[in-house]
């Protein structure tokens, strides 16, 4: 399903379904501390009903499943949800997955204790989505927005890979990331109070294969390039990382979250 949004990549269409298998294999890379911080906030734990929107391949509910919450997870891409169900099923996890856009969500009032949005919040039409999230949450319910990105200015491998993406896709707006708090649209603060935020540095381990897969599964590459351009990008990227990267290495990232409480 092609998505086009003037706010993202200058409106160039992308389709997460095209990279769902690579996404499932190479993008489940958040380190343990990422999840430990969520649990420390008393989010997604036993006794809570949690809605994860933009779930992708179900990375968040699958990795936090052991904390005991009851999970519902949604995504606009049928292919992503198919992978999520396969991965959850392999571990006998009972997660209620649905293929639906955030804008079309429809749950009864006060259905959830926590709503999570990991690596996806900026894709939504906030004027439509935020009032719904407020309505879906119980009194005192919380919205947790999460993000992680590599830092090209602090890592030569990331910088080199990013430059190659831009060579093939100059419209890609995901380049040049720096450490900063999660941006909150004004409408969010009409419905929620910012309780806490944090930004912290991480060194994420990769092999040449897993870094190539991670890059291929990003919006600017596998989700948007033509088959011909993707094949050429892959050839060049494999040669690039074989030249500049050892067999195993780390990439400097930062992670961030914003915890908000229903007003």
C-alpha positions as CSV (number, residue, x, y, z in Angstrom):
1,X,0.0,0.0,0.0
2,X,1.6,3.2,-1.2
3,X,1.6,6.1,1.3
4,X,2.3,9.7,0.2
5,X,2.5,12.6,2.5
6,X,3.9,16.0,1.6
7,X,5.5,16.2,5.1
8,X,7.6,13.2,4.4
9,X,10.2,12.7,1.6
10,X,8.6,15.6,-0.3
11,X,5.6,13.4,-1.0
12,X,7.5,10.6,-2.6
13,X,5.4,7.4,-2.1
14,X,6.6,4.6,0.1
15,X,5.2,1.2,1.0
16,X,6.2,-0.6,4.2
17,X,4.8,-3.8,2.8
18,X,7.6,-4.1,0.3
19,X,10.2,-4.4,3.1
20,X,8.1,-6.4,5.6
21,X,10.3,-9.5,5.5
22,X,13.5,-7.5,5.9
23,X,11.9,-5.4,8.6
24,X,11.0,-8.6,10.5
25,X,14.6,-9.9,10.2
26,X,16.7,-6.8,10.6
27,X,14.8,-4.1,12.6
28,X,14.2,-5.8,15.9
29,X,17.3,-4.1,17.2
30,X,16.3,-2.1,20.3
31,X,18.7,-3.1,23.2
32,X,17.5,-4.4,26.6
33,X,17.8,-0.9,28.2
34,X,15.2,0.4,25.7
35,X,12.6,-1.9,27.2
36,X,13.9,-1.6,30.8
37,X,13.2,2.1,30.7
38,X,9.6,1.5,29.5
39,X,9.0,-1.0,32.3
40,X,10.6,1.4,34.8
41,X,7.9,4.0,33.8
42,X,5.3,1.4,34.8
43,X,4.1,1.2,31.3
44,X,3.1,-2.1,29.5
45,X,3.2,-4.1,32.7
46,X,0.9,-6.7,34.2
47,X,-2.7,-5.6,34.8
48,X,-2.6,-3.0,32.0
49,X,-4.3,-3.1,28.6
50,X,-2.0,-1.6,26.0
51,X,-2.6,-0.4,22.4
52,X,0.4,-0.3,20.2
53,X,-0.2,1.8,17.1
54,X,2.0,1.6,14.0
55,X,3.2,-1.7,15.4
56,X,5.1,-2.8,12.2
57,X,6.1,-6.4,12.8
58,X,5.0,-6.2,16.5
59,X,8.5,-5.4,17.8
60,X,7.3,-3.5,20.9
61,X,4.5,-5.9,22.1
62,X,6.7,-9.0,21.4
63,X,9.6,-7.7,23.3
64,X,7.5,-6.5,26.3
65,X,5.2,-9.5,26.3
66,X,6.9,-11.0,29.3
67,X,6.0,-7.9,31.4
68,X,2.4,-9.3,31.5
69,X,0.3,-6.6,29.8
70,X,-2.6,-7.5,27.5
71,X,-1.7,-6.2,24.0
72,X,-3.7,-5.0,21.0
73,X,-1.5,-3.9,18.1
74,X,-2.4,-2.2,14.8
75,X,-0.6,-1.2,11.6
76,X,-1.7,0.2,8.2
77,X,0.3,-2.5,6.3
78,X,-1.2,-6.0,5.9
79,X,2.2,-7.4,5.1
80,X,3.7,-6.0,8.3
81,X,0.8,-7.5,10.4
82,X,1.3,-10.8,8.6
83,X,5.0,-10.9,9.8
84,X,3.9,-9.7,13.3
85,X,1.5,-12.6,13.6
86,X,4.1,-15.1,12.3
87,X,6.7,-14.0,14.8
88,X,4.3,-13.8,17.7
89,X,2.9,-17.2,16.9
90,X,6.4,-18.8,16.9
91,X,6.7,-17.7,20.6
92,X,3.1,-18.6,21.5
93,X,2.3,-14.9,22.2
94,X,-1.4,-14.0,22.3
95,X,-1.4,-10.5,20.8
96,X,-4.5,-9.0,19.1
97,X,-3.2,-7.7,15.8
98,X,-5.3,-5.6,13.4
99,X,-4.6,-4.1,10.0
100,X,-6.0,-0.6,10.2
101,X,-4.6,3.0,9.8
102,X,-4.3,5.1,12.9
103,X,-6.8,7.5,11.4
104,X,-9.4,4.7,11.1
105,X,-9.0,3.3,14.6
106,X,-12.2,2.7,16.5
107,X,-12.3,1.3,20.0
108,X,-14.7,1.9,22.9
109,X,-14.1,4.9,25.2
110,X,-11.6,4.2,28.0
111,X,-10.4,0.8,26.6
112,X,-6.7,1.1,27.4
113,X,-4.4,2.0,30.2
114,X,-1.4,2.8,27.9
115,X,-1.0,3.6,24.2
116,X,2.4,3.2,22.6
117,X,3.7,4.6,19.3
118,X,7.2,3.5,18.5
119,X,9.1,4.9,15.4
120,X,5.8,6.0,13.8
121,X,4.1,9.0,15.5
122,X,5.1,11.6,12.8
123,X,3.3,9.6,10.1
124,X,-0.1,10.2,11.5
125,X,-2.6,12.9,10.8
126,X,-2.5,14.3,14.3
127,X,-5.7,16.4,14.2
128,X,-7.6,13.1,13.5
129,X,-5.6,10.7,15.7
130,X,-4.8,12.5,18.9
131,X,-8.5,13.1,20.0
132,X,-9.1,9.4,19.4
133,X,-6.1,8.3,21.5
134,X,-7.4,10.6,24.3
135,X,-10.8,9.0,24.1
136,X,-9.5,5.4,24.0
137,X,-7.5,5.9,27.2
138,X,-8.8,5.5,30.7
139,X,-8.8,8.4,33.2
140,X,-5.1,9.0,34.0
141,X,-4.1,6.8,31.0
142,X,-0.7,7.4,29.4
143,X,0.6,7.9,25.9
144,X,4.2,6.8,25.3
145,X,6.0,7.9,22.1
146,X,9.3,6.2,21.4
147,X,12.1,6.7,18.8
148,X,15.6,5.5,18.0
149,X,17.9,6.6,15.2
150,X,21.5,6.4,14.1
151,X,23.7,9.5,14.3
152,X,25.6,10.1,11.1
153,X,27.6,13.0,12.5
154,X,29.0,10.7,15.2
155,X,29.5,7.5,13.1
156,X,31.4,7.2,9.8
157,X,29.7,4.0,8.8
158,X,26.3,5.5,9.3
159,X,27.3,8.7,7.5
160,X,28.6,6.8,4.5
161,X,25.5,4.6,4.2
162,X,23.3,7.6,4.6
163,X,25.1,9.4,1.8
164,X,24.5,6.4,-0.5
165,X,20.8,6.4,0.3
166,X,20.6,10.1,-0.6
167,X,22.4,9.5,-3.9
168,X,19.6,7.2,-4.9
169,X,16.8,9.0,-3.1
170,X,17.6,12.7,-2.7
171,X,14.0,13.2,-1.5
172,X,14.5,11.1,1.6
173,X,13.9,13.3,4.6
174,X,15.3,10.8,7.2
175,X,18.9,11.9,6.9
176,X,21.0,14.0,9.3
177,X,19.5,13.0,12.6
178,X,20.8,14.6,15.8
179,X,19.9,14.1,19.4
180,X,16.8,16.0,20.4
181,X,13.6,15.5,22.4
182,X,10.7,14.0,20.5
183,X,8.8,16.7,18.6
184,X,5.2,17.0,19.9
185,X,2.6,18.6,17.6
186,X,0.6,21.4,19.4
187,X,-2.6,19.4,19.4
188,X,-1.0,16.7,21.6
189,X,-0.6,19.2,24.5
190,X,-4.2,20.1,24.2
191,X,-5.2,16.6,25.2
192,X,-2.1,15.4,27.2
193,X,0.3,16.7,29.8
194,X,4.0,15.9,29.2
195,X,5.1,13.9,32.2
196,X,8.6,13.0,31.4
197,X,11.0,12.7,28.5
198,X,14.5,11.3,28.1
199,X,17.2,11.1,25.3
200,X,20.1,8.8,25.7
201,X,23.0,7.4,23.6
202,X,23.4,3.8,22.5
203,X,25.9,1.8,20.6
204,X,24.0,-0.9,18.7
205,X,25.9,-4.0,17.5
206,X,25.8,-5.1,13.8
207,X,27.4,-7.4,11.4
208,X,28.0,-6.3,7.8
209,X,24.9,-8.4,6.8
210,X,22.6,-7.0,9.5
211,X,23.6,-3.4,8.9
212,X,23.0,-3.8,5.2
213,X,19.6,-5.4,6.0
214,X,18.8,-2.5,8.5
215,X,19.5,0.1,5.8
216,X,17.6,-1.8,3.1
217,X,14.6,-1.9,5.4
218,X,14.4,1.9,5.9
219,X,11.9,4.1,4.2
220,X,14.4,5.7,1.9
221,X,15.5,2.4,0.4
222,X,13.4,-0.7,0.2
223,X,10.1,1.0,0.8
224,X,10.5,3.5,-2.0
225,X,13.1,2.7,-4.6
226,X,12.3,1.0,-7.9
227,X,13.4,-2.6,-8.3
228,X,16.2,-1.5,-10.6
229,X,17.4,1.3,-8.3
230,X,17.2,-1.0,-5.3
231,X,19.3,-3.7,-6.9
232,X,22.0,-1.2,-7.8
233,X,21.9,0.4,-4.3
234,X,22.3,-3.1,-2.8
235,X,25.3,-3.8,-4.9
236,X,27.0,-0.5,-4.0
237,X,26.1,-0.7,-0.4
238,X,27.5,-4.2,0.1
239,X,30.8,-3.1,-1.5
240,X,30.8,0.0,0.6
241,X,30.4,-1.7,4.0
242,X,32.9,-4.4,3.0
243,X,35.4,-1.7,2.4
244,X,34.8,0.6,5.4
245,X,33.4,-1.8,8.1
246,X,34.9,-4.7,10.0
247,X,32.9,-8.0,10.2
248,X,31.4,-6.8,13.5
249,X,30.9,-3.3,14.7
250,X,28.6,-0.9,16.5
251,X,26.7,2.1,15.2
252,X,26.1,5.1,17.5
253,X,22.4,5.8,18.0
254,X,20.3,7.7,20.3
255,X,16.9,6.8,21.8
256,X,14.2,9.0,23.1
257,X,10.8,8.8,24.6
258,X,8.0,11.2,25.6
259,X,5.6,10.1,28.3
260,X,2.3,11.9,28.4
261,X,-0.7,11.7,30.7
262,X,-4.3,12.1,29.6
263,X,-5.7,15.5,30.8
